[in-house]
Amino acid sequence: MKSLEIICFTGNSGLTDYAVSLARAVGTRARLVTAQSLESRFRALGFAVETPFRRSRHFPLDVLRFAASLLRRRPEWTLWQGPLKFALLDGLLVRALRAAGLRCAITIHDVLPHVPRPWSRWTYGFYYRSFERVIVHSNAALDGARALGVRAPALVVPHGVYDLFCLSGLDRTSARARLPALAALPAATPVALFFGHLEARKGLFELLAVARQLKEAGSPLHFLIAGAPSLSAAEQQRLASECAALPNVLLQPRRIPFEEVECCFAAADLVLLPYQEGTTSGVLKLAIAFQRPVLASAVGDLPEEIPARAGLTVPLGADFVPRFADALQQMLAEPQRWAAGMAAAGERLQWPVIAARIEAFLDSKDGHA
């Protein structure tokens, strides 16, 4: 492949982390096209960077400049990381670029928005059908795309491990010493981490019910909940009230800076994904990067993507909370077994392997690399 432009409207998000990781693996043949909010640390990793996108209010002008620059450079392939802003309009843009001779592929991370609107299936289906090739991270995601009428050649390739965040090899003891919420805990106290945007759809309140059940059972486990709240006013009040009543819950309701992500994962013994809805999880890839076992709900591609012997999944249902609590205690009873499984899990998720598969797929004549 001579040139690949990886297009990501956001400059500071999980999609950006994915786009940066892939561009770094592709190297000098790659150009990352993203927003001006891209962190400076990502601008000198061996690939070209273009930042045409500003705040949303500038979108109409920025997208015209973006399209003109693509037509001027005419890369061999463009690989989009979801809609720029509006799925329907973005689909029309892609179709116009293809009519002008550009080749366009899409990586589908979440098949539909986390809170879909009544028209989301139609608009996102139209958007995905605008591309000549499709990349997904799991068979579950591919089934979801096919259900929206996507018939383009598709590649199923796993989401890579987020080793971008592994900055210093911080050990568990040192990491806990840096986190005031954990520094006072006895060294042997197990800690489970819930990380990322705090949203009800991610099972946040179900997790608090699990914490309450384990506290009443006398478990020494503590829960670290870290991330920026994405909650209604009523939900934020409920979160604060319930956490205040649970001494085994340590709440950090703020956006975790890039440099502190390593600290949160290194300090934890396992990672919790009690999601009630979703297609995939970038937090899972962080857990794999830091070799932390995972306990998750059985939604989206989590059962498919959690490495063998590195975690468990729990089906959703009326008995989800007690079953999740039981699975958590099961994993705590054999920590070394699950940790060893996760330590051996990352080989197929290395970015050079993933980048090579994506390039071979795009280079193939029929999309069947």
C-alpha distance (Angstrom), angle and dihedral (degrees) to the residues before:
residue distance angle dihedral
M1 . . .
K2 3.80 . .
S3 3.81 100.0 .
L4 3.80 138.2 0.7
E5 3.80 123.2 -174.6
I6 3.80 113.0 -158.8
I7 3.80 109.5 -156.5
C8 3.81 121.9 -156.2
F9 3.82 121.1 162.8
T10 3.81 93.8 -157.6
G11 3.79 120.1 70.5
N12 3.78 98.7 -165.5
S13 3.80 114.7 34.5
G14 3.77 143.6 86.6
L15 3.80 89.1 -82.5
T16 3.79 88.1 56.1
D17 3.79 91.4 51.5
Y18 3.80 88.7 53.5
A19 3.81 93.4 46.9
V20 3.81 92.4 47.7
S21 3.80 92.2 48.5
L22 3.79 92.4 50.4
A23 3.82 93.3 45.2
R24 3.79 90.6 50.4
A25 3.81 90.1 53.9
V26 3.82 93.3 47.5
G27 3.81 89.5 48.4
T28 3.78 125.0 -175.2
R29 3.82 93.1 2.0
A30 3.81 89.6 64.5
R31 3.78 132.2 83.1
L32 3.80 120.3 -170.4
V33 3.81 112.7 -146.4
T34 3.78 109.2 -166.0
A35 3.80 146.7 125.2
Q36 3.78 127.8 -53.5
S37 3.82 89.2 -114.1
L38 3.83 89.3 75.8
E39 3.80 109.4 131.9
S40 3.78 114.6 -106.2
R41 3.82 90.9 -125.4
F42 3.83 88.7 68.4
R43 3.80 95.9 54.7
A44 3.81 98.8 78.3
L45 3.80 106.3 44.6
G46 3.79 99.5 113.6
F47 3.82 101.9 -81.4
A48 3.80 134.9 87.9
V49 3.80 119.3 -98.4
E50 3.79 129.3 -154.1
T51 3.82 120.8 -179.1
P52 3.82 110.3 -169.3
F53 3.79 96.4 147.4
R54 3.80 122.3 90.3
R55 3.82 129.7 164.9
S56 3.79 118.8 -27.3
R57 3.82 92.2 -102.0
H58 3.82 88.2 65.4
F59 3.80 93.4 51.4
P60 3.85 99.5 108.8
L61 3.81 93.3 53.4
D62 3.80 94.5 37.8
V63 3.79 94.2 51.9
L64 3.81 90.9 52.3
R65 3.80 91.1 51.5
F66 3.81 89.2 45.4
A67 3.81 93.2 52.1
A68 3.80 92.0 46.4
S69 3.82 91.4 51.4
L70 3.81 91.6 50.3
L71 3.78 91.4 51.1
R72 3.78 89.9 48.4
R73 3.82 95.0 50.5
R74 3.82 96.1 34.8
P75 3.82 98.4 -162.0
E76 3.78 119.4 -157.6
W77 3.82 90.5 -114.7
T78 3.80 138.2 4.0
L79 3.81 116.6 -151.6
W80 3.81 113.7 -163.0
Q81 3.80 123.9 -155.6
G82 3.79 99.4 -149.6
P83 3.81 128.9 -55.5
L84 3.78 118.2 -29.1
K85 3.79 91.0 -135.9
F86 3.82 116.1 -49.1
A87 3.79 116.3 36.0
L88 3.80 96.2 -150.5
L89 3.81 96.0 47.8
D90 3.79 91.4 40.8
G91 3.80 89.6 53.8
L92 3.80 89.5 54.5
L93 3.80 89.5 49.1
V94 3.80 92.1 51.8
R95 3.79 91.3 49.2
A96 3.80 90.3 50.7
L97 3.81 91.8 50.0
R98 3.78 91.1 48.9
A99 3.81 90.2 49.9
A100 3.81 86.5 54.4
G101 3.81 89.8 56.0
L102 3.82 103.9 -95.2
R103 3.79 120.9 134.2
C104 3.79 114.4 -130.7
A105 3.81 130.8 -168.5
I106 3.80 129.7 175.1
T107 3.79 133.0 -144.5
I108 3.81 107.3 -148.6
H109 3.78 108.8 -151.6
D110 3.81 99.7 164.0
V111 3.79 113.8 16.8
L112 3.81 91.8 -148.8
P113 3.82 133.1 12.5
H114 3.78 114.8 -84.6
V115 3.81 89.0 -112.0
P116 3.81 102.4 32.7
R117 3.79 121.8 -159.7
P118 3.82 121.7 -137.4
W119 3.81 88.8 -98.4
S120 3.83 97.5 44.0
R121 3.79 95.7 97.9
W122 3.80 90.8 54.8
T123 3.83 97.7 43.4
Y124 3.80 95.5 42.9
G125 3.79 91.4 44.2
F126 3.81 89.1 53.0
Y127 3.80 90.4 47.9
Y128 3.82 95.5 49.4
R129 3.81 91.7 45.1
S130 3.82 88.2 57.6
F131 3.82 91.0 73.9
E132 3.78 128.0 80.7
R133 3.82 94.4 -145.6
V134 3.79 133.9 28.5
I135 3.81 132.7 -155.9
V136 3.80 121.9 -163.7
H137 3.79 133.4 173.7
S138 3.80 99.6 -133.9
N139 3.77 144.9 15.1
A140 3.81 88.0 -110.1
A141 3.81 90.0 59.9
L142 3.81 91.2 46.0
D143 3.81 90.4 53.1
G144 3.80 88.7 51.1
A145 3.80 92.0 50.7
R146 3.80 92.6 47.3
A147 3.81 88.6 51.8
L148 3.82 87.2 59.8
G149 3.80 90.7 55.9
V150 3.82 98.0 -98.6
R151 3.80 107.4 154.9
A152 3.82 101.4 163.3
P153 3.82 119.2 120.9
A154 3.81 107.7 -80.8
L155 3.78 137.0 -157.2
V156 3.79 121.1 -154.9
V157 3.79 107.1 -152.8
P158 3.81 125.5 156.5
H159 3.77 123.4 -109.0
G160 3.79 108.2 -101.0
V161 3.77 125.0 -113.6
Y162 3.82 114.6 -93.3
D163 3.80 97.4 -122.8
L164 3.82 88.7 150.4
F165 3.79 86.2 87.9
C166 3.83 95.7 53.1
L167 3.79 95.3 97.1
S168 3.80 108.0 154.1
G169 3.81 111.9 2.0
L170 3.80 90.7 -109.4
D171 3.81 113.4 -167.3
R172 3.81 125.9 -136.1
T173 3.82 96.2 -102.9
S174 3.79 94.8 48.5
A175 3.79 92.0 45.0
R176 3.80 92.7 53.4
A177 3.79 91.2 48.3
R178 3.82 88.5 58.4
L179 3.80 94.4 52.0
P180 3.83 111.5 73.9
A181 3.81 90.8 -157.7
L182 3.83 91.0 59.5
A183 3.79 103.4 29.3
A184 3.81 94.2 88.9
L185 3.81 95.4 50.7
P186 3.81 118.6 104.5
A187 3.80 110.0 -100.3
A188 3.81 92.9 -114.5
T189 3.82 94.8 54.9
P190 3.81 109.7 116.2
V191 3.81 116.5 -130.8
A192 3.81 127.5 -159.5
L193 3.80 118.0 -159.9
F194 3.81 128.7 -142.2
F195 3.81 105.0 -173.1
G196 3.79 136.5 -178.5
H197 3.78 136.8 35.4
L198 3.79 109.6 -7.0
E199 3.80 104.6 -122.4
A200 3.78 132.6 156.7
R201 3.83 90.7 -131.0
K202 3.81 88.9 63.4
G203 3.80 91.3 65.2
L204 3.79 94.3 -104.2
F205 3.79 94.8 149.3
E206 3.80 92.8 41.3
L207 3.79 86.2 55.2
L208 3.80 90.9 53.6
A209 3.80 88.2 52.9
V210 3.83 88.2 52.9
A211 3.82 90.0 50.1
R212 3.80 90.3 50.9
Q213 3.82 91.9 49.9
L214 3.82 93.2 49.6
K215 3.81 92.4 45.9
E216 3.80 89.6 54.2
A217 3.83 88.9 48.5
G218 3.81 90.6 55.0
S219 3.80 96.5 -112.7
P220 3.83 114.8 162.8
L221 3.82 90.9 -144.3
H222 3.80 116.7 125.3
F223 3.79 124.9 -160.1
L224 3.81 122.7 -139.4
I225 3.81 111.1 -160.0
A226 3.80 110.4 -170.8
G227 3.78 129.3 172.1
A228 3.78 146.7 80.1
P229 3.82 113.7 -68.0
S230 3.81 116.8 -112.0
L231 3.79 94.5 178.8
S232 3.77 139.2 121.4
A233 3.80 118.0 -104.3
A234 3.80 90.4 -101.6
E235 3.80 91.9 49.3
Q236 3.81 91.9 49.0
Q237 3.79 90.5 51.8
R238 3.80 90.6 48.9
L239 3.81 91.5 48.4
A240 3.80 93.0 51.3
S241 3.80 92.3 46.1
E242 3.81 96.1 48.3
C243 3.81 94.2 44.3
A244 3.81 91.2 49.8
A245 3.82 88.3 57.0
L246 3.81 93.8 50.5
P247 3.82 114.9 71.1
N248 3.81 89.9 -173.3
V249 3.83 91.7 62.1
L250 3.80 119.0 83.0
L251 3.80 110.3 -166.9
Q252 3.81 124.2 -158.8
P253 3.86 102.7 177.0
R254 3.80 99.3 -175.6
R255 3.76 140.8 89.7
I256 3.79 106.6 -81.9
P257 3.83 110.4 -131.8
F258 3.79 117.4 -125.6
E259 3.81 91.7 -108.0
E260 3.84 92.8 54.9
V261 3.81 97.8 50.8
E262 3.79 90.6 83.2
C263 3.79 90.0 52.2
C264 3.81 94.0 54.6
F265 3.81 94.6 49.7
A266 3.80 96.2 40.4
A267 3.82 89.8 52.3
A268 3.81 93.9 52.5
D269 3.79 130.0 81.8
L270 3.80 95.5 -154.2
V271 3.81 140.3 -0.1
L272 3.80 125.8 -123.0
L273 3.81 126.0 -146.9
P274 3.82 105.6 174.9
Y275 3.81 90.6 164.5
Q276 3.78 117.9 169.5
E277 3.82 92.9 -164.8
G278 3.79 137.8 13.7
T279 3.79 147.2 99.7
T280 3.80 102.1 -124.7
S281 3.81 141.4 -17.6
G282 3.77 132.5 -126.0
V283 3.80 88.0 -166.0
L284 3.80 88.1 66.6
K285 3.81 88.9 58.8
L286 3.79 89.6 51.1
A287 3.81 89.7 51.8
I288 3.80 89.6 52.0
A289 3.81 91.1 47.8
F290 3.80 90.6 53.8
Q291 3.82 93.1 38.4
R292 3.80 94.8 -120.7
P293 3.83 117.9 151.6
V294 3.81 116.3 -119.4
L295 3.78 135.8 -137.5
A296 3.80 111.5 -167.5
S297 3.75 143.8 162.6
A298 3.79 116.5 -103.1
V299 3.81 97.8 -107.0
G300 3.80 132.1 126.4
D301 3.77 113.5 -17.5
L302 3.82 96.2 -28.8
P303 3.84 94.7 107.1
E304 3.81 88.7 49.6
E305 3.81 96.7 43.4
I306 3.82 103.3 43.0
P307 3.81 103.8 96.7
A308 3.79 117.9 -112.9
R309 3.81 113.9 -88.2
A310 3.83 89.9 5.5
G311 3.80 99.6 95.7
L312 3.78 149.9 -19.4
T313 3.79 136.2 -111.2
V314 3.80 128.1 -145.8
P315 3.83 122.4 -153.9
L316 3.78 118.7 -121.9
G317 3.79 118.1 -110.4
A318 3.77 145.0 107.5
D319 3.82 91.2 -60.2
F320 3.81 95.1 47.2
V321 3.81 96.2 116.6
P322 3.83 98.3 53.5
R323 3.81 91.7 41.1
F324 3.79 91.5 50.2
A325 3.82 90.1 48.8
D326 3.82 90.9 50.2
A327 3.81 91.9 49.3
L328 3.79 89.8 48.9
Q329 3.79 91.8 54.0
Q330 3.80 89.5 46.5
M331 3.80 90.8 56.1
L332 3.81 92.6 44.7
A333 3.80 89.5 54.4
E334 3.84 91.3 61.6
P335 3.84 106.1 27.7
Q336 3.79 95.6 156.1
R337 3.81 93.1 53.8
W338 3.83 93.3 56.0
A339 3.79 93.9 39.5
A340 3.81 90.6 53.6
G341 3.81 90.7 50.4
M342 3.79 91.7 52.8
A343 3.80 93.1 45.1
A344 3.81 89.1 59.6
A345 3.78 95.0 44.5
G346 3.77 109.0 80.1
E347 3.81 105.2 74.7
R348 3.81 98.5 93.1
L349 3.80 90.4 45.0
Q350 3.79 97.2 60.7
W351 3.79 113.2 125.7
P352 3.84 98.1 -128.5
V353 3.82 88.9 57.4
I354 3.81 92.2 47.3
A355 3.81 93.9 44.9
A356 3.81 91.2 50.7
R357 3.81 91.2 52.5
I358 3.80 92.4 48.5
E359 3.79 92.9 48.4
A360 3.82 91.7 48.1
F361 3.81 89.5 50.1
L362 3.80 92.9 51.0
D363 3.80 92.6 42.7
S364 3.81 93.4 52.7
K365 3.78 116.5 99.2
D366 3.79 96.6 -134.3
G367 3.81 101.6 28.8
H368 3.79 93.6 -109.4
A369 3.82 102.8 112.4
